[in-house]
Amino acid sequence: MATVVATVAAWAGVSPWLAPARASASDGVQVSLDAPAEAAPNSDFTANVTISQVQNFDAAQYDVSFDHTVLQLYDVTAGLIGDNEIPVDYWGVYPPGGTPHTFRIINNVPGLNGATGSGHMAMLQFHVIGSQGQSSNIGLSKGVLSSIMAENITATWTGGLVNMTSVESGGQELPPASGSPPDSGTTEPTTQTQTLSALVPASASDGVQVSLDASAEAAANSNFTATVAISQVEDFDACNYDVSFDPSVLRLDNVTDGNIGGTVIPVGIWTENVTGTYRVIQNIPGLNGATGSGHLAILQFHVVGSQGQSSDIGLSNGVLSSIMAEAITATWTGSLVQVTSAEAGAQGLPSAPGSPPESATAPTSESAPAPSPPAPPPPSAQPKAINWPILGGVIGGVVIVLGLIIFFLVRRMSY
């Protein structure tokens, strides 16, 4: 029986990212396609999307391309890095409805622990449908890796080339993957070297606005909330952004979940990068996303400044992504808070975990204790109701006694 011989022709690229920080190329992260050197005609084989020396891996998105007249992708299963399973959240023809020669794959590690080490992100299950003399590249493109801090992990990506020797007729072809019917069209070459691109940005005309809705003024030593509002977003899935302010005027005590169109937007991480700047990371579980307007998060501040001070609350390094791991372009707008006067008195709230108490808190006004409400007047005396059975018994007894007395007096007089 003839065999299918696979030889690897490497090509690579470095993937840029929209997030504020990047890993350097010296980090040595390698993503490559590991396929067997030989495969029998009309048989199945597995190609692993391997990854090496990655730290704090959280999520990935990449495209797999090949000649669909030679190979058929019928399943994509979870990978493993170290001891951590790397689930496949999504795989399907991309763009949706197109010919099945390019598939998009999205991986995401649940929770916030991530994965560190070497292993594979996914297992690609192929079936050989080609004939003698045909060949197919298996390309990896548009690769994006991100860490648990939503920072890009730069990597070198390497695909493969499968060359066909003679193929004898054999078993039956496997059915196509769901939503990926066989296509008789011509192959599209994928041999060229590609620089892996980042998330595809949406156009500015999408009109997505992210702004900070906060009070223009706040009293010293008081609390207030600022809402990170978002409008007219479609298929929102995740975001990360920085919140910056003057720490001598404001203190961030808590960041709580938002809501878009009835869908809760969980806050995965909020942490202080540098004094006065916090990174907020959010992600909606699953692949349904959220569409509409609402707010990403609620920021709970405490005023530690004094009268006359003010602080900008800035939003920066913002990244929004869709359920297809594509960037959503947005306009980001911050706010300004002015501290008003306050009288000496009340104590400030305790610091949130990780936020040490201020050495001196600004005075605050304290109103006099409210007077106690007057005691209710005693209930007025009410006349007791007449107990007619007892009164009747008393009268009856008196009548009987009087009757007996009269009886004995009359009898005595008769003698």
C-alpha positions in Angstrom: 0.0 0.0 0.0 1.3 3.4 -0.8 2.0 6.0 1.9 1.6 9.7 2.3 4.9 11.3 3.3 4.9 14.6 5.2 7.9 16.9 5.2 8.0 20.1 7.1 8.8 23.5 5.5 9.0 26.1 8.2 7.8 29.6 8.1 7.3 31.9 11.0 6.1 35.3 12.2 5.8 37.4 15.3 2.3 38.4 16.4 1.8 41.9 17.6 -1.0 42.7 20.2 -3.2 45.6 21.2 -2.5 45.2 24.9 0.0 47.6 26.5 2.8 45.2 27.3 4.6 42.7 25.1 6.9 39.8 25.8 10.2 40.0 23.9 11.3 37.5 21.2 14.0 36.3 23.6 11.2 34.7 25.7 11.6 31.7 23.4 8.0 30.7 23.1 7.6 28.4 20.1 4.3 27.3 18.6 4.5 24.7 15.9 2.6 22.0 14.1 3.7 18.4 15.0 2.4 15.9 12.5 3.5 12.3 11.8 6.0 11.9 9.0 3.9 9.3 7.2 0.2 8.6 6.9 -1.6 5.8 5.0 -3.8 6.8 2.2 -7.4 7.5 3.0 -6.5 7.3 6.7 -6.6 9.6 9.7 -3.8 11.4 11.4 -3.4 13.8 14.3 -1.4 17.1 14.2 -0.7 18.7 17.5 -0.4 22.5 17.9 2.6 22.4 20.3 3.8 25.2 22.5 7.1 25.4 24.5 8.4 27.4 27.4 5.2 29.5 27.9 4.5 31.2 31.2 1.1 32.2 32.7 -0.7 31.2 29.5 -4.4 32.0 29.6 -5.9 32.2 26.0 -5.1 31.8 22.3 -6.6 32.4 19.0 -5.2 31.3 15.6 -6.2 30.1 12.2 -5.3 26.7 10.6 -5.3 26.7 6.8 -4.8 23.8 4.3 -5.8 22.5 0.9 -9.3 21.1 1.5 -9.0 19.0 -1.7 -6.2 17.1 0.0 -7.0 17.2 3.7 -10.1 17.3 5.7 -10.3 18.6 9.3 -13.0 16.8 11.1 -12.3 17.4 14.8 -10.3 19.6 17.2 -9.8 18.5 20.8 -8.4 20.0 24.0 -4.6 20.4 24.6 -2.4 20.1 27.7 0.3 22.4 29.0 2.0 21.0 32.1 -0.8 19.5 34.1 -3.4 22.0 32.9 -6.0 21.1 30.2 -6.3 23.7 27.5 -10.0 23.6 26.5 -11.1 24.4 22.9 -13.9 26.9 23.3 -14.5 27.3 19.6 -13.4 25.9 16.2 -15.1 26.4 12.9 -14.7 27.6 9.3 -13.5 31.1 9.1 -15.0 33.3 7.9 -18.2 31.6 8.8 -20.0 30.2 5.7 -16.7 30.1 3.7 -15.0 27.1 2.1 -13.5 24.7 4.7 -9.8 25.5 4.0 -9.3 27.9 7.0 -10.5 27.2 10.5 -10.4 29.5 13.5 -9.6 28.0 16.9 -10.0 29.7 20.2 -8.6 28.3 23.5 -9.2 29.6 27.0 -8.1 28.3 30.4 -10.9 28.6 32.9 -10.2 30.8 36.0 -7.2 32.9 36.6 -4.4 30.5 37.3 -3.3 29.9 33.7 -0.7 27.4 32.6 3.1 27.3 32.6 5.4 24.9 30.8 5.4 23.0 27.5 2.8 20.9 25.8 0.1 21.4 23.1 -2.8 23.8 22.8 -5.0 21.5 20.6 -5.1 18.2 18.7 -6.2 18.5 15.0 -7.8 15.4 13.6 -7.3 15.1 9.8 -8.4 12.7 7.1 -6.4 12.3 3.9 -8.6 12.7 0.8 -5.8 13.7 -1.7 -4.4 11.7 -4.6 -0.9 11.1 -6.1 1.1 14.2 -6.8 -1.0 16.6 -4.6 0.4 18.5 -1.6 -0.9 20.8 1.1 0.5 23.2 3.5 -0.9 23.2 7.0 -0.5 26.8 8.0 -0.8 28.6 11.4 -1.6 32.2 11.0 -3.1 35.2 12.9 -1.8 33.7 16.1 -2.4 35.6 19.4 -1.4 34.3 22.8 -2.3 36.2 26.0 -1.3 35.8 29.6 -3.4 35.8 32.8 -2.7 39.6 33.0 -4.2 40.0 29.4 -0.7 40.8 28.1 0.5 39.6 24.8 2.9 36.6 24.7 5.1 37.0 21.6 5.8 33.7 19.9 7.3 32.2 16.8 4.8 30.2 14.9 5.7 27.4 12.5 3.4 25.5 10.1 4.0 22.4 8.0 3.9 21.1 4.4 2.4 17.7 3.5 3.6 16.1 0.2 1.6 13.2 -1.3 3.1 10.1 -2.9 1.0 7.7 -4.8 -2.4 7.0 -3.2 -4.4 3.8 -3.8 -8.2 3.7 -3.5 -9.2 2.6 -0.1 -11.7 3.3 2.6 -14.6 5.7 2.7 -14.1 9.4 3.3 -15.2 10.6 6.7 -18.2 12.9 6.8 -17.3 16.6 6.9 -17.2 18.4 10.2 -20.4 20.2 11.3 -20.9 23.3 9.2 -18.0 22.3 7.0 -19.3 20.5 3.8 -16.7 19.1 1.4 -15.8 21.6 -1.3 -14.8 20.7 -4.9 -13.2 24.1 -5.5 -9.5 24.6 -6.2 -6.9 24.9 -3.6 -5.6 28.2 -2.3 -1.8 28.2 -1.9 -0.5 28.8 1.6 3.2 28.4 1.1 4.2 32.1 1.5 5.8 33.4 4.6 3.4 35.4 6.7 3.7 37.8 9.5 1.1 36.7 12.0 -1.4 39.6 12.6 -3.1 40.5 15.8 -6.8 40.8 16.4 -8.7 42.3 13.5 -9.8 45.8 14.6 -13.3 47.0 14.0 -13.7 50.3 12.2 -14.1 53.6 14.1 -17.5 54.0 12.6 -18.8 51.2 14.9 -19.5 54.0 17.4 -18.6 52.1 20.6 -18.0 54.6 23.4 -16.4 53.8 26.8 -16.7 56.6 29.4 -16.4 57.2 33.1 -19.7 58.3 34.7 -18.7 60.0 38.0 -19.9 62.8 40.2 -18.3 66.2 39.4 -17.9 66.9 43.1 -17.4 64.8 46.2 -17.0 65.8 49.9 -13.8 65.1 51.7 -13.7 61.7 53.4 -16.8 60.5 51.6 -17.5 57.6 49.3 -18.7 57.7 45.7 -19.0 55.3 42.7 -17.8 55.8 39.2 -19.3 53.7 36.4 -17.3 52.5 33.4 -20.1 52.9 30.9 -20.2 51.4 27.4 -22.6 52.0 24.5 -23.6 50.2 21.3 -21.3 47.2 21.5 -22.0 44.0 19.7 -20.8 40.5 20.6 -18.6 41.8 23.4 -16.6 39.0 25.2 -13.6 40.5 27.1 -11.7 43.6 27.9 -8.8 45.0 29.9 -8.0 48.6 30.7 -6.2 50.8 33.2 -7.8 53.2 35.7 -5.5 56.0 36.8 -6.0 58.8 39.4 -4.2 60.9 42.0 -3.7 58.7 45.0 -3.3 61.7 47.3 -6.9 62.6 46.5 -8.7 59.4 45.8 -8.5 55.7 46.9 -10.0 52.8 45.0 -11.6 50.5 47.5 -13.4 48.0 45.2 -14.3 47.1 41.6 -17.6 45.2 41.1 -19.2 43.5 38.1 -20.9 45.4 35.3 -23.9 44.6 33.1 -24.6 44.9 29.3 -28.1 44.3 28.1 -28.9 42.0 31.0 -25.6 40.0 30.8 -23.3 40.2 33.8 -19.8 41.3 33.0 -17.6 39.6 35.7 -14.5 41.3 37.0 -11.7 38.7 36.8 -8.8 40.8 38.1 -8.3 44.3 39.5 -4.8 45.0 40.7 -2.5 48.0 41.3 0.2 48.1 38.6 1.9 51.2 40.0 0.7 53.7 42.6 -2.5 55.3 41.4 -3.0 53.0 38.4 -5.1 49.8 38.5 -5.5 47.2 35.8 -9.0 45.8 35.4 -9.6 42.5 33.4 -13.0 41.2 32.5 -14.3 38.2 30.6 -17.7 36.7 30.0 -17.8 32.9 30.4 -18.7 30.9 27.3 -19.2 32.2 23.8 -22.5 34.0 23.9 -21.1 37.4 24.7 -23.1 40.5 25.2 -24.7 43.1 22.9 -26.1 46.5 23.8 -25.3 49.3 26.2 -24.6 49.3 29.9 -21.5 49.4 32.1 -18.3 47.3 32.2 -17.7 47.8 35.9 -18.5 49.9 39.0 -15.5 51.6 40.7 -15.9 52.4 44.4 -13.8 55.3 45.5 -13.1 57.0 48.9 -12.0 60.6 49.0 -8.7 61.1 51.0 -8.0 64.6 49.7 -9.0 67.9 51.2 -11.0 70.9 50.1 -9.9 72.5 46.8 -8.0 69.4 45.5 -9.1 67.5 42.4 -8.2 64.4 40.5 -8.7 63.2 37.0 -9.9 59.6 36.6 -8.4 58.3 33.4 -9.1 55.3 31.3 -6.1 54.1 29.2 -4.7 51.0 27.4 -8.2 49.8 26.7 -8.7 46.7 24.7 -12.2 45.2 23.9 -12.6 41.9 22.1 -15.5 40.1 20.5 -16.6 36.5 20.8 -14.6 35.8 17.6 -11.4 37.2 19.3 -11.5 40.3 17.1 -10.7 43.7 18.5 -13.6 46.1 19.0 -12.4 49.7 18.3 -13.8 52.2 20.9 -13.4 55.8 22.1 -12.3 55.9 25.7 -13.1 59.0 27.9 -12.2 59.7 31.5 -13.6 62.2 34.1 -12.6 64.8 36.7 -13.7 64.9 40.4 -13.4 68.1 42.5 -13.2 67.8 46.3 -15.6 70.1 48.2 -15.4 71.5 51.7 -16.1 69.4 54.8 -16.2 69.9 58.6 -14.1 68.0 61.1 -15.6 65.0 62.6 -16.3 61.5 61.3 -13.7 58.9 60.6 -13.0 57.6 57.1 -13.7 54.1 56.0 -11.1 51.4 56.5 -8.9 50.7 53.5 -9.7 47.9 51.1 -7.5 44.8 51.2 -4.1 45.7 49.7 -4.8 49.4 50.3 -3.1 50.5 53.5 -4.9 53.1 55.7 -4.0 56.7 55.2 -1.8 58.2 57.9 -4.0 61.2 58.2 -7.6 61.4 56.9 -9.4 64.6 56.1 -12.0 65.8 58.5 -15.6 65.3 57.6 -18.9 66.9 58.7 -21.0 65.0 61.3 -24.5 65.9 62.0 -25.9 66.1 65.5 -27.6 63.0 66.8 -31.2 63.0 65.8 -33.6 63.5 68.8 -35.4 60.5 70.0 -39.0 60.4 69.0 -41.4 61.3 71.8 -42.9 58.4 73.8 -46.4 57.6 72.7 -49.1 58.8 75.2 -50.5 56.2 77.6 -53.7 54.7 76.4 -56.8 56.4 77.9 -58.8 54.4 80.5 -61.7 52.7 78.9 -64.9 51.8 81.0 -65.2 48.1 81.7 -68.0 46.3 80.1 -70.9 45.1 82.3 -70.9 41.4 83.0 -74.6 40.7 82.9 -74.6 37.0 84.0 -72.8 37.9 87.2 -75.0 40.9 87.9 -78.1 38.8 87.3 -76.8 36.2 89.7 -76.2 38.8 92.4 -79.7 40.3 92.1 -81.3 36.8 92.1 -79.4 35.9 95.3 -80.6 39.1 97.0 -84.2 38.4 96.0 -84.0 34.9 97.4 -82.6 36.1 100.7 -85.2 38.8 101.1 -88.0 36.3 100.3 -86.7 33.9 103.0 -86.6 36.7 105.6 -90.2 37.8 104.8 -91.3 34.1 104.9 -89.8 33.5 108.3 -91.2 36.8 109.7 -94.8 36.1 108.5 -94.6 32.6 110.0 -93.4 33.8 113.3 -96.2 36.4 113.5 -98.8 33.7 112.9 -97.8 31.9 116.1 
